[in-house]
Amino acid sequence: MKTTVFRAVIFNALIFLVPLLSLAVEPPYRIKTIVVDAGHGGRDGITHGLFSKEKDVALQVALKLGKAIEENLKDVRVLYTRTEDVYPELRARAALANGEKADLFISIHCNSMPVVRKQVISGYKKNKKGKRVPVYKTVTSQSTSTRGVETFVAGFGRLDEQDVALRENASILLEKDYKENYDGYDPNDPESFIIFQLMKNAFREQSIRFASLIQKEYVATGRIDRGVKEMNLLILQRAAMPSVLTEIGFISNPEEEEYINSEKGQNEIVTCLLNAIQAYKKQVEAE
């Protein structure tokens, strides 16, 4: 009889405790939202090759990448900073990602060598004193041999930009009982400061990891590896999540311009990016 009563007590206790325990266990981290940014657009469309513009190629690849993510990662929501030839301000692009609590931000760009202008002698003439003097004209030149792929992560030069982004998202990211809106961050609170520093370091490390996976995929297809680099880019510094900007090829190189405009080239680039996303997702969700 005592045994039966004891079992009943234990059974009822478990019925009461199990739901509480399940509430106490944090759900595993999952990448739920990815923002795909097509670089430039609209009035910001100067960079071009022999027959195409960077803003158009970037948009084509961004839309294809978003579609590939949706088809292959059914649990991931894809958002675009633009889906047509318009120019969203850089801060607005990052603000979209921050506001939608994105887990990953990918900006698509094409590289280009700078146009160099210099003065050369085009002939001679006599001045008022009858002296022979050179006549100059301006000529432009651009290297067309540089090629390869590279991916950027945020550098250290504008860390205050990320501080702003993190403060604005404090109630979302710090998982603390901050006040409504974004005024809960206390710069004088050591705990807040430590958490912010840990988050910034984590985002940087994760961005580098993701960028490295992208470059690895590019290289596997035979592309020339220009590496993962840090740069003080506002769009990356303002994003409060792991973020990269990838240069898919040099539009100033005729051969690479053909490649990044071709169906085969764009599909290969998208496959590289998708593979990198899948590998990154698998890694961070397993940790």
Backbone torsions as a table, in degrees:
resi	resn	phi	psi	omega
1	MET	NA	-45.8	179.6
2	LYS	-61.9	-38.4	179.6
3	THR	-63.0	-41.6	-179.7
4	THR	-63.6	-44.2	179.2
5	VAL	-63.7	-41.0	-179.6
6	PHE	-61.8	-44.7	179.3
7	ARG	-62.6	-39.2	-179.7
8	ALA	-64.6	-40.2	179.3
9	VAL	-64.4	-45.4	178.9
10	ILE	-61.9	-43.4	-179.5
11	PHE	-60.5	-46.6	-179.9
12	ASN	-65.8	-35.9	179.0
13	ALA	-65.5	-40.7	178.8
14	LEU	-64.9	-40.7	178.3
15	ILE	-58.8	-37.1	-179.3
16	PHE	-78.0	-38.9	-172.9
17	LEU	-82.3	-35.5	-175.3
18	VAL	-56.9	-46.6	177.4
19	PRO	-60.6	-37.3	179.4
20	LEU	-66.4	-40.1	178.8
21	LEU	-64.6	-38.7	-179.3
22	SER	-66.7	-31.5	177.6
23	LEU	-72.2	-30.7	-176.9
24	ALA	-76.0	-23.8	-178.3
25	VAL	-80.0	124.1	179.5
26	GLU	-69.0	135.6	176.4
27	PRO	-65.4	147.5	-179.2
28	PRO	-64.4	147.6	179.7
29	TYR	-68.7	135.3	177.6
30	ARG	-134.6	139.4	173.0
31	ILE	-77.2	114.7	-174.3
32	LYS	-109.8	-30.7	-175.1
33	THR	-134.9	129.7	176.5
34	ILE	-123.1	130.0	176.4
35	VAL	-101.2	126.4	178.3
36	VAL	-108.3	121.4	-176.3
37	ASP	-110.5	118.6	172.3
38	ALA	-85.8	114.7	-175.0
39	GLY	-59.7	151.0	175.5
40	HIS	62.5	-139.9	-177.8
41	GLY	109.7	154.5	177.3
42	GLY	56.7	-128.8	-178.1
43	ARG	-66.2	-20.5	179.5
44	ASP	-93.7	76.7	-175.3
45	GLY	-144.6	37.9	-175.6
46	ILE	-74.0	-41.3	-173.3
47	THR	-63.6	127.8	-176.8
48	HIS	-151.8	166.3	173.6
49	GLY	-108.7	-147.7	179.7
50	LEU	-73.1	-31.1	-175.3
51	PHE	-140.4	1.6	-177.4
52	SER	-140.6	161.9	178.7
53	LYS	-110.5	144.9	179.8
54	GLU	-56.9	-44.3	-175.5
55	LYS	-59.5	-33.8	-179.2
56	ASP	-75.2	-43.9	178.9
57	VAL	-63.4	-43.7	-179.6
58	ALA	-59.9	-41.4	-179.5
59	LEU	-67.5	-42.7	178.4
60	GLN	-58.2	-46.8	-179.0
61	VAL	-68.7	-40.0	-180.0
62	ALA	-61.1	-44.5	-179.8
63	LEU	-66.2	-39.5	177.9
64	LYS	-67.0	-38.4	178.7
65	LEU	-65.1	-45.3	178.9
66	GLY	-58.3	-43.3	178.9
67	LYS	-63.5	-41.4	-179.9
68	ALA	-64.8	-38.7	178.1
69	ILE	-63.6	-46.5	-178.8
70	GLU	-62.5	-36.3	-178.7
71	GLU	-75.7	-30.5	-173.8
72	ASN	-105.4	-20.2	178.6
73	LEU	-125.5	83.5	-172.0
74	LYS	-63.8	-22.7	-177.6
75	ASP	-90.1	4.4	-177.0
76	VAL	-109.8	133.0	176.0
77	ARG	-92.6	134.3	179.9
78	VAL	-109.8	131.8	174.7
79	LEU	-122.9	147.2	180.0
80	TYR	-115.7	143.5	173.9
81	THR	-77.8	-25.1	173.0
82	ARG	-157.7	148.1	177.1
83	THR	-123.8	7.7	178.4
84	GLU	-149.4	-176.9	-174.7
85	ASP	-82.3	72.4	175.9
86	VAL	-128.5	167.5	179.6
87	TYR	-119.3	97.1	171.4
88	PRO	-76.0	137.8	177.1
89	GLU	-59.4	151.2	-176.8
90	LEU	-59.0	-42.3	180.0
91	ARG	-64.4	-33.8	-180.0
92	ALA	-67.8	-34.2	179.3
93	ARG	-65.6	-47.0	178.3
94	ALA	-66.5	-37.4	-179.9
95	ALA	-63.3	-36.0	176.6
96	LEU	-60.0	-48.6	-179.4
97	ALA	-62.6	-42.4	-179.8
98	ASN	-65.7	-45.6	-177.8
99	GLY	-65.1	-30.4	-179.4
100	GLU	-92.6	8.2	177.9
101	LYS	55.5	43.2	-177.6
102	ALA	-64.3	150.7	179.2
103	ASP	-98.1	-16.0	-177.2
104	LEU	-155.5	141.4	-179.6
105	PHE	-128.5	125.4	-178.1
106	ILE	-126.5	120.2	178.8
107	SER	-108.2	127.6	-176.0
108	ILE	-101.0	127.8	-179.9
109	HIS	-141.1	164.5	170.5
110	CYS	-114.1	141.4	179.8
111	ASN	-85.3	162.7	177.2
112	SER	-159.8	139.1	175.1
113	MET	-77.0	146.8	-177.9
114	PRO	-69.3	150.4	174.4
115	VAL	-83.1	126.1	-178.1
116	VAL	-102.8	129.8	178.3
117	ARG	-112.7	133.0	177.2
118	LYS	-146.3	159.2	-179.8
119	GLN	-92.1	129.5	176.7
120	VAL	-127.8	156.3	179.2
121	ILE	-78.8	124.0	-179.5
122	SER	-103.1	-10.8	-179.4
123	GLY	167.9	-165.6	-179.5
124	TYR	-137.4	157.7	175.7
125	LYS	-150.4	168.6	177.9
126	LYS	-99.5	136.1	177.7
127	ASN	-82.8	-171.8	-175.8
128	LYS	-63.5	-24.0	-180.0
129	LYS	-91.5	3.5	178.9
130	GLY	82.6	8.9	-179.9
131	LYS	-85.5	138.6	179.8
132	ARG	-76.7	121.7	-178.5
133	VAL	-129.6	152.0	-179.1
134	PRO	-75.5	151.0	173.6
135	VAL	-109.8	129.2	-176.5
136	TYR	-106.1	152.7	171.6
137	LYS	-139.2	155.9	-179.8
138	THR	-91.8	128.6	175.6
139	VAL	-121.6	149.9	178.7
140	THR	-115.1	149.3	177.0
141	SER	-145.6	157.0	-179.7
142	GLN	-148.9	131.5	177.0
143	SER	-66.5	129.7	179.1
144	THR	-112.5	5.0	-177.1
145	SER	-95.6	-21.5	-178.2
146	THR	-66.4	136.4	-176.4
147	ARG	-149.8	172.2	176.0
148	GLY	120.9	176.9	-177.6
149	VAL	-123.9	146.3	176.4
150	GLU	-149.3	154.4	-178.8
151	THR	-130.9	133.5	-175.3
152	PHE	-105.3	146.7	170.2
153	VAL	-124.5	165.2	-177.5
154	ALA	-64.1	136.7	177.9
155	GLY	-91.3	-175.9	-176.3
156	PHE	-86.6	-8.9	-170.9
157	GLY	-69.7	-20.5	-176.3
158	ARG	-133.8	46.0	-177.7
159	LEU	-63.5	-24.3	178.1
160	ASP	-63.5	-28.3	177.3
161	GLU	-62.9	-41.6	179.8
162	GLN	-72.0	-32.4	175.5
163	ASP	-56.1	-44.2	179.2
164	VAL	-61.0	-47.5	-178.9
165	ALA	-60.9	-41.9	-179.5
166	LEU	-67.8	-40.1	178.5
167	ARG	-62.6	-39.6	-179.1
168	GLU	-66.0	-23.5	-178.3
169	ASN	-112.7	21.6	-174.5
170	ALA	-57.7	-43.3	-176.4
171	SER	-66.9	-24.3	179.0
172	ILE	-85.6	-46.1	-167.0
173	LEU	-88.4	-30.6	-173.3
174	LEU	-87.2	-11.5	176.9
175	GLU	55.0	42.7	177.1
176	LYS	-123.7	170.7	-178.4
177	ASP	-84.5	63.5	177.0
178	TYR	-79.0	161.7	179.2
179	LYS	-66.2	162.7	178.7
180	GLU	-64.2	159.4	-170.0
181	ASN	68.0	-137.3	-173.5
182	TYR	-129.8	28.3	-174.6
183	ASP	-101.1	17.1	-178.0
184	GLY	-85.0	-14.1	-177.0
185	TYR	-73.1	125.9	179.3
186	ASP	-112.8	106.3	-177.5
187	PRO	-62.6	-18.7	179.7
188	ASN	-91.6	-2.6	179.2
189	ASP	-88.2	114.1	-178.7
190	PRO	-55.8	-36.0	-179.1
191	GLU	-65.4	-43.2	177.5
192	SER	-60.5	-45.8	-178.3
193	PHE	-61.3	-45.0	-179.0
194	ILE	-63.1	-43.6	-179.8
195	ILE	-62.9	-42.0	178.5
196	PHE	-60.3	-45.0	-179.4
197	GLN	-63.8	-40.3	178.2
198	LEU	-63.5	-40.5	-179.6
199	MET	-66.8	-43.0	179.5
200	LYS	-62.5	-42.6	178.1
201	ASN	-64.4	-40.8	-179.8
202	ALA	-64.3	-44.4	179.7
203	PHE	-61.5	-42.1	-179.6
204	ARG	-63.7	-46.3	-179.5
205	GLU	-63.6	-41.7	179.7
206	GLN	-68.6	-36.3	177.4
207	SER	-63.5	-44.3	178.6
208	ILE	-63.6	-41.2	178.2
209	ARG	-60.4	-47.4	-179.5
210	PHE	-64.9	-43.3	179.1
211	ALA	-61.0	-39.1	179.0
212	SER	-65.4	-37.6	177.3
213	LEU	-65.6	-38.8	177.7
214	ILE	-62.0	-48.8	-179.2
215	GLN	-62.3	-38.0	178.4
216	LYS	-60.3	-41.9	179.4
217	GLU	-67.5	-42.8	177.6
218	TYR	-56.5	-50.1	-176.1
219	VAL	-61.0	-35.5	-179.5
220	ALA	-62.7	-21.4	178.7
221	THR	-95.5	2.9	177.7
222	GLY	98.0	5.9	179.4
223	ARG	-74.0	154.4	177.7
224	ILE	-80.2	125.9	-174.1
225	ASP	-87.2	113.2	175.4
226	ARG	-98.3	1.3	169.9
227	GLY	90.3	176.6	173.0
228	VAL	-95.7	130.1	-175.1
229	LYS	-131.9	152.4	175.1
230	GLU	-98.6	137.5	178.1
231	MET	-149.9	146.5	-178.8
232	ASN	-81.6	73.9	-178.7
233	LEU	-98.9	124.4	-175.2
234	LEU	-56.4	-42.3	-175.2
235	ILE	-62.8	-32.0	177.9
236	LEU	-81.3	-37.3	-178.4
237	GLN	-68.6	-29.4	-178.2
238	ARG	-84.4	-9.0	-178.4
239	ALA	-86.9	123.5	-177.9
240	ALA	-92.3	53.4	177.4
241	MET	-166.6	167.7	175.2
242	PRO	-56.0	129.7	-172.3
243	SER	-143.3	142.9	177.1
244	VAL	-138.8	155.2	170.9
245	LEU	-123.2	118.0	-176.4
246	THR	-110.9	131.0	177.9
247	GLU	-96.1	111.2	-169.3
248	ILE	-83.9	-2.1	179.3
249	GLY	155.4	165.5	-179.4
250	PHE	-91.1	113.6	178.4
251	ILE	-72.4	-16.3	177.5
252	SER	-82.3	-8.1	175.7
253	ASN	-98.3	117.0	-174.6
254	PRO	-54.2	-39.8	-179.3
255	GLU	-68.1	-42.7	179.1
256	GLU	-72.9	-30.8	175.7
257	GLU	-62.4	-42.3	176.4
258	GLU	-59.7	-44.4	-176.8
259	TYR	-63.7	-49.9	-175.3
260	ILE	-73.3	-12.2	175.4
261	ASN	-96.1	-15.7	-176.6
262	SER	-79.9	155.0	176.8
263	GLU	-60.2	-44.7	-179.7
264	LYS	-62.4	-46.3	-179.0
265	GLY	-63.3	-47.0	-179.2
266	GLN	-64.6	-40.2	178.1
267	ASN	-63.9	-38.7	179.7
268	GLU	-67.4	-41.3	177.5
269	ILE	-62.3	-46.0	179.8
270	VAL	-61.8	-41.3	178.4
271	THR	-62.1	-41.5	177.7
272	CYS	-59.8	-47.7	-178.6
273	LEU	-66.0	-41.0	179.2
274	LEU	-64.4	-43.9	178.2
275	ASN	-59.9	-40.7	179.3
276	ALA	-65.6	-41.1	178.0
277	ILE	-62.1	-46.0	-179.2
278	GLN	-62.7	-42.3	179.5
279	ALA	-65.7	-43.0	179.5
280	TYR	-64.2	-45.4	179.7
281	LYS	-58.1	-44.9	-179.4
282	LYS	-63.2	-41.2	-178.6
283	GLN	-66.4	-52.1	-173.8
284	VAL	-71.7	-29.6	179.5
285	GLU	-76.9	-18.0	178.6
286	ALA	-87.6	-11.7	-176.3
287	GLU	-83.9	NA	NA
